[in-house]
């Protein structure tokens, strides 16, 4: 919320509180049995008594703002002095009004009768107004700080995600180019198909980066992953097995771009490529029957790892997993979820839940 809008709401609340105090004063001074005349008298007395503190209260807000940032002892001392000044000014304005309306003798009589009570009520009224303004300003400051922190976290997450979406894994690029070079010598047609897939992947990455796309259809992401796995199959051959389990009803669901490819790449690099016998990767997409969210799963039958190693940046999770974890912690208003299941000898599995409403 902008500063002018928040200030307008603050003054609106102050005027509302003043109107409520005035109304309560009228009701407290009214004897209903005495009819309309008593109402008029109560309105007159309430207005005459409350206009000075209401007017002075408007000056408390800028004063409270000036005191923000001072230490506690200085703030309390200045508030005590301001409260005394508030009470004295209240009395002074009331005397000036009595003098103007009824003459000097009436003003002197009012001074003798009300000087102590006005000073006491001045302390009370100032304390209530200052406390209210202070609470509102501190709430606004806390909210601004929270928004700034959230924006900083979001910017950090976007920067981390850019490290994924801005470039493919250098190992993947190097291995793919070497595979394509070798393939041109023995199977030019297969090399041509590989180059077409490779250019399609680069086009997808560049398009999402150039257009700053926040969501893409799942079908587009799946096609991107298919091209990636087809290129890896040129290198790994039959050692790489892929089990697709896709609910057709989820293909139009939207997800952040480059959500699946880093997870699939982790499975290829750590679960399949290091093993002579290779391995398999399972890719699932299904609809959650209870909340209608999109459930995604990337799992491999590789060696897995100790879950404690996931906290180390150079271990299995890598930059891709940590960036996705941060993204899902901040995106979708914190509702999206990412869960990792792994253990030595039990493969590696990542489950995603992405809301669709």
Secondary structure, DSSP 8 states (H G I E B T S, - for coil): --HHHHHHHHHHHHHHHHHHHHHHHHHHT--GGG-HHHHHHHHHHHHHHHHHHHHHHHHHHHHHHHHTTS-HHHHHHHHHHHHHHHHHHHHHHHHHHHHHHH-HHHHHHHHHHHHHHHHHHHHHHHHHHHHHHHHHHHHHHHHHHHHHHHHHHHHHHHHHHHHHHTS--HHHHHHHHHHHHHHHHH-HHHHHHHHHHHHHHHHHHHHHHHTT-S-EEHHHHHHHHHHHHHHHHHHHGGGEEEEEEE-GGGTT-EE-TTSSHHHHHHIIIIIITTSTT-EEEEEEEEE-TTT--EEEEEEE-S----GGGGGSTTSTTHHHHHHHHHHHHHGGGGT-EEEEEE-TTS-EEEEEEE---
